[in-house]
Amino acid sequence: MNLKLTFLGTGTSVGVPAIGCTCKVCQSKDPHDKRLRASAMVETEQTRILIDPGPDFRQQMLGQSFRKIDAVLVTHIHYDHVGGLDDIRPFCQFGEVNIYADEITSRGLMNTVPYCFAENRYPGAPKINLHTLQYHQPIQVNELEVIPFCVYHGKLPITGFRIQNLVYITDMKTMDESELPYVMNADTLVVNALRFKPDHHSHQNVDDAIAFARRVGAKRTFLTHMCHDIGLHEEVNRMLPPDIQLAYDGQVTF
């Protein structure tokens, strides 16, 4: 079964260009250097899964076909990953939207958008069915099995996802050894790489991401959640190994 992966956004929390910045990346005319906040969509003919409805979600979905979203997978509660949750509303005409998040994120969503979960929701509020996931317990979304696992964003436990032979990880700094079996030998690995240097307290840099991809035996790797400090898309991809490349907004791969 072929999975269609669309990168809706590949940028870090402030996006690229960064407001007020005059660096060569932020001033670039290459559309590959324009990065909305990190988000992705996984599809088959029958099923559509969204990963992280960030604050650019509305803009990102205007360029996609309008069809039912069968599941929304949320990695963590930070605004750049959940700030567009209210914009799920148009998709509620297909019925309640199932949202899957870990316990910390589920509690956070109830505080961030409490009107979505009120007993008597006002007309027009998103129709959301929130599921609190457990690491390693599979989620069945139509014909697709999703396995959530734990990585660490600094000290914050957040969720990565394996969907068949696709692994999606964002905002990771470290991973416990016990989680490695859930990511080994993926056909496609998506993983965060903030920049080349210096190191960051809660994100991988490019060298970290390359080492991780090699350790887990990924056949091909796309880097995401990148800031302007990473450099120009075209130049960086020429420097990287052919099986490890920067993703870009709007990129579609199978």
C-alpha positions in Angstrom: 0.0 0.0 0.0 1.6 3.3 -1.1 1.5 6.2 1.2 1.4 9.8 -0.1 3.3 12.1 2.1 2.8 15.9 1.7 5.0 18.4 3.6 2.6 21.2 4.5 5.3 23.1 6.4 8.9 22.5 7.1 9.8 25.5 9.3 10.6 26.1 12.9 8.4 28.0 15.4 8.9 31.4 13.8 8.8 30.2 10.2 11.1 31.4 7.3 11.5 34.2 6.5 11.7 35.4 10.1 10.1 38.7 10.7 12.6 41.5 10.5 15.5 39.4 9.4 17.6 40.4 6.4 19.8 37.3 6.1 20.3 35.7 2.7 17.8 32.9 3.5 15.1 35.2 4.6 15.7 37.4 1.6 15.9 34.5 -0.8 13.5 34.4 -3.9 13.7 30.6 -4.0 10.3 29.3 -2.9 12.1 26.3 -1.3 13.4 28.8 1.2 9.9 29.8 2.4 9.0 27.6 5.3 5.6 27.6 7.1 5.4 25.9 10.5 6.1 22.2 10.5 3.1 20.0 9.5 2.5 17.0 7.2 -0.2 15.0 5.7 -0.3 11.2 5.0 -2.8 9.8 2.6 -4.0 6.8 0.7 -7.0 6.7 -1.6 -9.3 5.9 1.4 -7.6 7.8 4.3 -6.2 11.2 5.2 -4.1 11.7 8.3 -2.9 15.2 9.4 0.1 15.6 11.6 0.1 18.8 13.7 -2.4 21.6 12.9 -0.1 24.5 13.4 -0.9 28.2 13.1 -0.4 28.1 9.3 -2.9 25.2 8.9 -5.6 27.3 7.1 -3.1 28.6 4.6 -1.6 25.2 4.1 -4.9 23.5 3.4 -6.1 26.0 0.9 -3.7 24.4 -1.6 -5.0 20.8 -0.9 -8.1 19.0 -2.1 -11.0 19.3 0.2 -11.8 15.9 1.7 -12.4 14.3 5.0 -9.6 14.2 7.6 -9.8 10.8 9.2 -7.4 11.6 12.1 -5.2 14.4 13.4 -2.0 13.3 15.2 -0.5 15.8 17.5 3.1 15.6 18.6 3.0 18.1 21.5 1.3 21.2 22.9 3.6 23.9 21.6 1.8 26.7 19.7 3.6 26.1 16.4 2.1 22.6 16.4 -1.4 23.2 17.6 -2.2 26.9 16.9 -4.4 26.1 13.9 -6.7 23.6 15.7 -9.8 25.9 15.4 -9.3 25.9 11.6 -10.3 22.2 11.6 -13.9 23.6 11.5 -14.6 23.3 7.7 -13.7 19.6 7.8 -16.3 19.0 10.5 -19.0 18.9 7.8 -17.8 15.4 7.3 -18.4 14.6 10.9 -16.4 14.7 14.1 -12.7 15.0 13.7 -10.7 12.5 15.7 -7.7 14.0 17.4 -5.0 11.8 19.0 -2.5 13.3 21.5 -0.7 12.1 24.6 -1.9 13.0 28.1 0.1 16.2 28.5 -1.0 17.5 25.2 -4.6 16.4 25.7 -4.8 18.4 29.0 -3.1 21.3 27.3 -5.6 21.4 24.4 -8.5 21.6 26.9 -6.9 24.7 28.4 -5.8 26.2 25.1 -9.2 25.8 23.2 -11.6 25.0 26.0 -14.6 26.0 23.9 -13.9 23.0 21.6 -14.6 20.7 24.5 -17.4 22.4 26.4 -20.5 20.4 27.2 -22.7 22.8 25.4 -20.5 24.0 22.5 -21.5 27.2 20.8 -22.7 26.8 17.2 -19.7 26.8 14.8 -17.2 25.4 17.3 -15.1 22.6 15.9 -16.6 19.1 16.4 -13.6 17.3 17.9 -13.3 13.8 19.4 -10.2 13.9 21.5 -8.4 10.6 22.2 -5.6 10.3 24.7 -3.1 8.0 23.2 -0.7 5.6 25.0 2.8 5.1 23.7 3.2 1.9 21.8 -0.5 1.1 21.6 -1.5 1.1 17.9 -4.2 3.4 16.6 -6.3 2.1 13.8 -7.3 4.7 11.2 -9.3 2.9 8.6 -6.7 0.6 6.9 -3.7 2.3 8.4 -2.1 1.3 11.7 -0.3 4.2 13.6 2.1 3.4 16.3 2.9 6.3 18.7 6.2 6.4 20.5 8.1 8.7 22.8 11.0 11.1 22.1 12.2 14.1 24.2 12.0 17.7 23.3 14.6 18.8 25.8 13.0 17.3 29.0 9.5 17.3 27.6 8.2 13.9 26.4 6.5 14.3 23.0 5.1 11.9 20.4 6.6 10.5 17.3 4.5 8.3 14.9 5.2 5.3 12.7 2.7 4.7 9.9 3.6 1.5 8.1 7.2 2.2 7.0 7.0 5.9 7.4 8.4 7.4 10.6 7.6 11.1 11.5 9.5 12.8 14.3 9.7 16.5 15.0 11.3 18.6 17.8 13.4 15.8 19.1 16.6 16.2 21.0 17.0 12.7 22.4 15.3 9.3 22.4 15.5 6.5 25.0 17.1 3.2 23.8 13.9 1.4 24.5 12.1 3.4 21.8 14.5 2.5 19.0 12.7 -0.6 17.8 9.7 1.6 16.8 11.8 3.6 14.3 14.3 1.0 12.9 14.6 0.3 9.2 12.0 2.8 8.0 11.6 3.3 4.2 11.0 7.0 4.9 12.2 8.9 8.0 11.1 12.5 8.6 13.1 14.0 11.4 13.9 17.5 12.7 17.2 19.3 12.1 17.1 22.9 13.3 20.4 24.2 11.9 24.1 23.1 11.5 25.6 24.8 14.5 25.5 25.6 17.4 23.9 22.9 19.4 20.4 23.6 20.8 19.1 22.5 24.2 15.9 20.9 22.8 16.4 20.3 19.1 18.7 18.2 17.0 21.1 19.9 14.6 21.9 18.5 11.1 24.8 16.4 12.3 22.6 14.9 15.0 19.8 14.1 12.4 22.3 12.5 10.0 23.7 10.3 12.8 20.2 9.3 13.9 19.2 8.4 10.4 22.3 6.2 10.0 21.7 4.6 13.4 18.2 3.5 12.7 18.9 2.4 9.1 16.4 4.6 7.3 16.4 4.1 3.5 15.7 7.8 2.9 15.5 10.7 5.2 13.8 14.1 4.9 14.8 16.9 7.3 12.1 19.2 8.7 11.5 21.9 11.4 14.4 24.0 10.1 15.2 27.6 10.9 16.8 30.2 8.6 20.2 29.5 10.1 20.3 26.2 8.2 21.2 27.9 5.0 19.9 28.0 1.5 17.9 25.0 0.4 19.7 24.4 -2.9 23.2 24.8 -1.4 22.5 22.6 1.6 21.0 19.8 -0.4 24.1 19.7 -2.6 26.2 19.2 0.6 24.1 16.4 2.1 24.2 12.7 1.3 21.8 11.9 -1.6 19.6 9.8 0.7 19.2 12.6 3.3 17.7 15.9 2.0 16.0 19.0 3.3 12.2 18.8 2.7 10.4 21.8 1.4 6.9 23.2 1.7 4.5 21.5 -0.7 6.8 18.6 -1.4 5.0 15.3 -2.2 6.6 12.0 -2.0 5.4 8.3 -2.1 
